Amino acid sequence: MRLRAQYRRAMEALYIASIALSGTALVAITLIIPAGVFMRYAMNSPMSWPEPASVVMMVMFSFLGGAAVYRANVHVAVQALLNAVPPHVRRAMLWGVDACMAATALFMLGYGAHLCIITQYQSMAEFPGLSVAVVYAPIPVAGLLTLLFLIERVWLGAPPKTSLMYSDQVSELE
């Protein structure tokens, strides 16, 4: 029982870290792009770094945010099909979905890590000190997070209602 509780706490911490990092990346994009547009069109002095920096942030936002969305179970799902089949078929379909998600997470983890390894000595033209591997690092990290969140859901079930991910639910008005 203690191992289950520790794993659940670890997944909650990883979820919060994923949300914080992807949210920070989104805020950075929101600030960087208008600054670049302002400098280009209002000041007539374009900067070379806002667009590539935004791409780097978008990779982080997309992959880490995607793993968090998977844990929160707010991803796109086709419920109509699941509701139209008998329970034993639904269970088989859900098992198939879990197997596909595990395969996808393992693919992201394995080939993402390989991509990071083969690009570790390359740098971005706009950021010569930044390794391309750092830009691609969110791919294997998100694969690992998705796999860990899948293990949590299969082993322990959905996160408890005390999880931070339920804190933004609609509350009733007086």
C-alpha positions in Angstrom: 0.0 0.0 0.0 2.9 2.4 0.8 4.4 1.9 -2.7 1.1 2.7 -4.3 0.8 6.0 -2.3 4.3 7.0 -3.1 3.8 6.3 -6.8 0.6 8.3 -6.7 2.4 11.3 -5.1 5.2 11.1 -7.6 2.8 11.1 -10.5 1.0 14.2 -9.0 4.4 15.9 -8.7 5.3 15.1 -12.2 1.9 16.3 -13.4 2.3 19.6 -11.6 5.9 20.0 -13.1 4.5 19.2 -16.6 1.8 21.8 -16.2 4.2 24.4 -14.8 6.7 23.9 -17.6 4.2 23.8 -20.4 2.4 26.8 -18.9 5.6 28.8 -18.6 6.5 27.9 -22.2 3.0 29.2 -23.4 3.4 32.4 -21.5 6.9 32.9 -23.0 5.5 32.3 -26.5 2.8 34.8 -25.7 5.4 37.4 -24.7 8.1 36.7 -27.3 5.9 36.8 -30.5 4.4 40.2 -29.9 7.8 41.6 -28.9 9.2 40.3 -32.2 6.3 41.8 -34.2 6.6 45.1 -32.4 10.3 45.3 -33.1 9.9 44.4 -36.7 7.0 46.6 -37.7 6.9 49.4 -35.1 10.6 49.9 -34.5 11.8 48.8 -37.9 14.5 46.7 -36.2 13.7 43.0 -36.5 15.2 40.6 -34.1 16.4 37.2 -35.3 15.6 35.1 -32.2 11.8 35.4 -31.4 10.5 32.9 -33.9 13.1 30.1 -33.3 12.7 30.7 -29.5 8.9 30.3 -29.9 9.4 27.1 -31.8 11.6 25.7 -29.0 8.9 26.7 -26.5 6.1 25.2 -28.6 7.9 21.9 -28.7 8.1 22.0 -24.9 4.5 23.1 -24.5 3.1 20.5 -26.9 4.9 17.5 -25.6 4.9 18.1 -21.9 1.4 19.6 -22.0 0.3 16.5 -24.0 1.5 14.2 -21.3 -0.4 16.2 -18.6 -3.5 16.2 -20.7 -3.3 12.4 -21.0 -3.1 12.0 -17.2 -6.0 14.4 -16.7 -8.0 12.4 -19.2 -9.1 15.5 -21.1 -7.7 14.4 -24.4 -9.9 13.9 -27.5 -11.8 10.6 -27.1 -14.6 9.0 -29.1 -17.1 8.2 -26.4 -20.0 7.6 -28.8 -18.3 4.5 -30.2 -17.5 3.2 -26.7 -21.1 3.8 -25.6 -22.5 1.9 -28.6 -20.8 -1.4 -27.9 -21.4 -4.0 -25.2 -19.3 -3.8 -22.0 -17.0 -6.7 -22.9 -16.2 -5.1 -26.2 -15.7 -1.8 -24.5 -13.2 -3.4 -22.1 -11.3 -4.9 -25.1 -11.3 -1.6 -26.9 -10.0 0.3 -23.8 -7.3 -2.3 -23.4 -6.3 -1.8 -27.1 -6.2 2.0 -26.5 -3.9 1.4 -23.5 -1.7 -0.8 -25.6 -1.5 1.8 -28.4 -0.7 4.5 -25.9 2.1 2.4 -24.4 3.5 1.7 -27.9 3.3 5.4 -28.7 5.0 6.4 -25.4 7.8 3.8 -25.9 8.3 5.0 -29.5 8.6 8.6 -28.2 11.0 7.6 -25.5 13.2 5.3 -27.6 13.4 7.3 -30.9 13.2 10.6 -29.1 16.3 9.7 -27.0 18.0 8.4 -30.2 17.2 11.8 -31.9 18.7 13.6 -28.9 21.8 11.5 -29.0 22.5 12.0 -32.7 21.9 15.8 -32.6 23.7 16.5 -29.3 26.7 18.1 -31.1 24.6 20.2 -33.5 23.5 23.7 -32.5 20.7 26.1 -33.7 21.9 28.9 -36.0 20.1 31.5 -33.9 21.3 30.1 -30.6 24.8 28.7 -31.2 25.2 27.7 -27.5 22.0 25.6 -27.5 22.3 22.0 -28.5 19.6 20.7 -30.8 19.3 17.8 -28.4 18.0 20.2 -25.8 15.3 21.3 -28.2 14.3 17.7 -28.9 14.5 16.6 -25.2 10.8 17.1 -24.5 10.0 14.3 -26.9 11.5 11.4 -24.9 10.6 13.1 -21.6 7.0 13.3 -22.6 7.2 9.6 -23.7 8.4 8.7 -20.3 5.8 10.8 -18.5 3.0 9.4 -20.7 4.2 5.8 -19.9 4.3 6.6 -16.2 0.9 8.2 -16.3 -0.4 5.1 -18.2 1.0 2.8 -15.5 -0.6 4.9 -12.8 -4.0 4.7 -14.5 -3.8 0.9 -15.2 -2.3 0.0 -11.9 -4.0 2.5 -9.5 -7.0 3.8 -11.5 -7.8 7.4 -12.2 -6.1 10.0 -10.0 -8.1 10.7 -6.8 -10.5 13.6 -6.6 -8.0 15.3 -4.3 -5.6 15.8 -7.2 -4.7 19.3 -8.3 -6.0 18.5 -11.8 -9.6 18.6 -10.4 -9.1 22.0 -8.8 -10.4 24.0 -11.8 -13.8 22.2 -12.0 -16.9 24.4 -12.4 -18.3 25.3 -9.0 -21.9 25.9 -8.4 -23.2 29.4 -7.9 -25.2 30.3 -4.9 
